[in-house]
């Protein structure tokens, strides 16, 4: 099946690299970069679906690994979100627990950090196995299994929504963002982090860029990430370096921490529902 670009719906691409496990292609029209199968014109097939973490002990241990660093990163991310999030600050000032959703929550570290800061925090993921792990590891928050069509939100529910290293895994990021963002309260904000294509790390590493893995379908630049957010009906408040935000939050880079959120590699975006 021919792949349509989620931004411009074009199907024509140019191949940038052919790697042993995938092709890296770029849309002719909007420049969005994608990971393609070697033997057919489809996106790489390792998808975070309901069975992805099932019966894979290595992934379970990966999620458990270096928990201290993961929790420190999650705490720094929540501090960044709070600085940007005026509705949350107003809700907290009124003594209300602001509602927070982490879509694609994985092992739940961000949900846990949100709970510790007084949010009514919900983590959502398609994998029952990873949700079981999140419930096991997290000291607080709620966790739900499902995909975007079973999220079950009714109206404006959340003050804040985050997609932490999630958009690169989705077949149609525009569709998912559109469906999830309608659950934002008036003035609420959506936060995104993604690996940065065309940034320092991808330029230095070239064909060996460590995010060229068979579970990364899309590779975003500042421009293409902004286009995806706008097509989902969002106004972009900010897109920039996550490293700059982490520095302001006082997070100190470590070799272990850089494997998860590399300050030279990631983008950070803030968006609101378009008015």
N, C-alpha and C positions, 0 to 999 in steps of 0.2 A: 504494500500500500504506500503510495507516494505521500511524503510528509509535507504538510502545509506549515509555513512559518506562523507562529502564534501572533506575531505583530502585524505583518502585511499580507499573510495568506499566500504569498508567492511560493512556488515549488522549486525554482531554479537556484542552484547553489554552485559554489566553487569549492573544490577540495583543497584545504590548506596543508594537511598532513595525512599520510596514511601510516598508522601505527600498527603494531602487531595485533592489537585487539579491537581497533575501531578506526573510523575515519573522522577527521575534524573538518567540518564544512561550514561555509559562510554564505548567508543569504545574499543573493545578487541585489535585492531591493533595499533592505534595511540594515544589513550587515550583522544581524544576529548570528552567533556561532552555535553550532550544534554538534553533538556526538552521534555518528551514524554507524550502523552495522557494516562490516566489511563486505558481506556478500549480497546485500540488498539495500534498497533505499528506504530504510526505516531507522527510527531512533534506536539507540542502544537499548537492549531488552531487559537489563537488570533493573526492575522497577521496585520501588518501595510499596508493594502491595500487601495484602493480608498475610501472605505466606512468607514474606521476605526474611523475617528473623526466626521463623519456625524451624526447629531442628538444626540450628546453626550455632553451635556453642562458641565459635570464634567471634561472632557478632555480639553475643551476650557478654563475653569477656571484654570485647572492645568497648562496649558501653559502660562496663564496670571500671575499666582501666583508668588510672590516674584521676580518681574521683575528686581529689583535693583541687587539682587544676581546673577540672570541669566546673566545680562549684564556684571557684573564684571567678572564672569567666562569666558564669551565669549571674553572679552577684554584680559584677561590673556592668553587664548588659542591662540589668534592671535599674541600676543607678543612672545609666545613660537614658533609658526610657523615661524615668521620672523627671529628669531635667527638661526633657522635651515635652512632657505631657501635662499641659495645663489643666485639662479636665480632670485628670487623676488627682492632681494636687488640690483642686477645688473640692472634689468629692471627699478626699481624705480630711480636708479642713473642716468639713461638715460632719465628720465622724462616721462617714459611710465607707464600707469596704468597696473600693473600686473593683469592677469586674474585669478580669484579664483572661484572654485566650491565647494559648500557644499552639498554633496549627502545625502539625508535624513535630510533636513534642519529644519524640525519641524516649530516652530514659528519664525525662522529667526534671532535669536540673534547673531549667529556667522556671518551670512551674513552682518548684520548691522554693527558689529564690523569691519569686513573686509572693508566695504565701507568707514567707518570713517577713516581708515588708508590708503586710496587711491587706494585700489584694485577696479577693475571692477568685482564686486562680483555677483555671481549667486547662488540662492538656488533652489534645486530640490527636490520634494517630490511627493509621489503617491497620496496624499490625497488633493482633491480640497478644502475641508474645512480648513485644516491646512495651505494651501497656502494662502487662503483668510485671515486667521488670521495673517500670516506673513506680508502680504501686509499692513494690518491695523496697526500692531504694529511697523514695522520697519521704521526707518528714511531714509533708503537708500538701494540700491541693487535691483536686479531683481529676480523674482520668477517664476518658471515654474512647472506645474503639469505633471507628467508622471512616467513611470517605466523605467527600464534600457533599454528596447527595443525601447523606444520612446525618449530617451535622445537627439538624433539628432545631435550629434557632428560629425564633419567632419575633421579628421586629428588631429594634435597636436594643441589644443586650449588653454590649461590652464597651467599657471606656477605652480599652487598649487591646490590640491584637498583634501578635508577632509571628513572623515566618523566619525562623532562624535556620539558615542554610537548608531551605526547603524548596525554593522555586526552581533550582537547577535540576531537581528530580522529577518534576511534574510534566506529564505529556502536554497539558494545555494550561500554562500558568495564568493566562488571562482569564480563562473560565473560572478557575478556582478562586482567584483573587476577587472576581466580580461577585461570586456567590457568597463568599465569606465576609467581604467588607460591608455588605448591607446590614450586618449585625452590629456595626459600630454605632454607638450613641452619637447624638449631635455634638460635633466638636471633638469626638474621639479620634485617636490616631492609630495608624498601622505602621509597624516597624519591620524592616526587612534587612537581613544580612545575606550576602551571596559572595562566593569567590569572584574576584575581579579579573575578567579577561582584558588583556591589553594593559594591565598594570605592571608594576615592577617585577613581580614574581613570574608571571606568564611570559614576559619579555625576556627575562634572564634565562629561564629554563627552556624556552622554545618547545621543541617536540617532547621534552621530558617533563613538562609542566605536571606537577603532582596531582592536579585535579582532572587530568585526562583519564578518568576511570569509567568503567562501563555502567556506572549508576548515575553519571552526570550527563543529562540530556542537553542542557543549554548552558552557555557561557556568556555572562552579561558584562557589557561595558557600562559606563555611566549613562550613555545615550540610550542603549537598548533597554536597560532596566527602567529608565524613566518612561520610555514608550510603553512598556508592559503595564506599568502602574496607571498611566493615563488612559490606556485602552480599557482598563478595568473600572473606569469611572472615578478615579482618584486624582486629587490635586497633589502634586509633589511639593512638599515643604522643603525637603533637603535631600540631597544625595552627595555623599563624600566618602572619605576614608574612615573605615572603622577604627584604624589605628589611632587617628587623631582623637576620636571620641574616647577610646580606651585610655589614652594618655591623660586626658582631662579627668577621667574617673579615677586616676591613680593606680591603674592596673599595671603591674610590672611583667613584661614579657619573660617567659621561660621557654626552654627548648621543648618541654612537654606541652605547655600551653599553646605554643605556636603551631603544633600539629592540628589543633582544633580551630583556632581563630588566629590567623597570622596577620599581624598589624600591617604588614606591607602588601597584603594580598586581598583583603576583603573590602567590599562596599557596605555602607550603611545608609539606609533610606528611611525617611519619615514621610507619610502621606496621610491625607484626610479625604473623606468623601467629597466629591466635587459638588458645589452648590449651584 
